[in-house]
Amino acid sequence: MPEIEFTIDPETGKLELHVKGIAGPACDDVAKLAKELLGEPIHERQTAEYYLRPQVRPQIRPKGGQ
């Protein structure tokens, strides 16, 4: 299940955001929303999960729907 983890350092006020459970570039949409709400980040990096691509298996069906 997708989730967003926020960590705020009480001494510096530094906010860290980690998007979990969304593989590939689809998490960019979540990150974009976070940027709109929280402002532009000072530093941004992608995790290994970002570079995963959904597995798509082709299905071949005979003509005529059989």
Secondary structure, DSSP 8 states (H G I E B T S, - for coil): --EEEEEE-TTT--EEEEEES--GGGHHHHHHHHHHHH---S-----GGGG-----------TT--
